[in-house]
Amino acid sequence: MMPDLGKYASEVLGAYAVSLVLIFALVWLSIARARKIRAALDKIEERQKRG
């Protein structure tokens, strides 16, 4: 079920593709940063428990 995009189909589909890539990149970067921060916080908590 694809709408008729006419002569601008390649531009519209390209814009969708770029948008999806950017959204996935932002999600991936957010998850990676959250994991890095979680590991740093766990390390700090472990040091506080020992100290």
C-alpha positions in Angstrom: 0.0 0.0 0.0 2.2 2.7 -1.3 0.8 6.1 -2.2 1.5 7.5 -5.6 4.4 10.0 -5.1 4.6 11.1 -8.7 7.8 12.5 -10.1 9.2 13.3 -6.6 9.2 9.7 -5.4 12.9 9.3 -5.2 13.3 12.6 -3.2 10.5 11.6 -0.8 11.8 8.1 -0.3 15.4 9.5 0.1 14.1 11.9 2.8 12.4 9.0 4.6 15.5 6.9 4.4 17.7 9.7 5.8 15.2 10.4 8.6 15.1 6.8 9.6 18.9 6.5 9.6 19.2 9.6 11.8 16.5 8.4 14.2 18.2 4.9 14.6 21.6 6.6 15.1 20.2 8.9 17.8 18.6 5.9 19.6 21.8 3.8 19.3 23.9 6.7 20.6 21.5 7.3 23.5 21.5 3.7 24.5 25.3 3.5 24.3 25.7 6.6 26.4 23.2 5.3 29.0 25.2 2.1 29.3 28.5 4.0 29.7 27.0 6.3 32.3 25.4 3.3 34.1 28.8 1.6 34.3 30.5 4.7 35.6 27.8 5.1 38.3 28.1 1.4 39.3 31.8 1.9 39.6 31.4 4.9 41.9 28.8 3.1 44.0 31.2 0.2 44.4 34.0 2.5 45.5 31.7 4.1 48.1 30.7 0.8 49.5 34.3 -0.3 49.9 35.5 3.0 51.3 
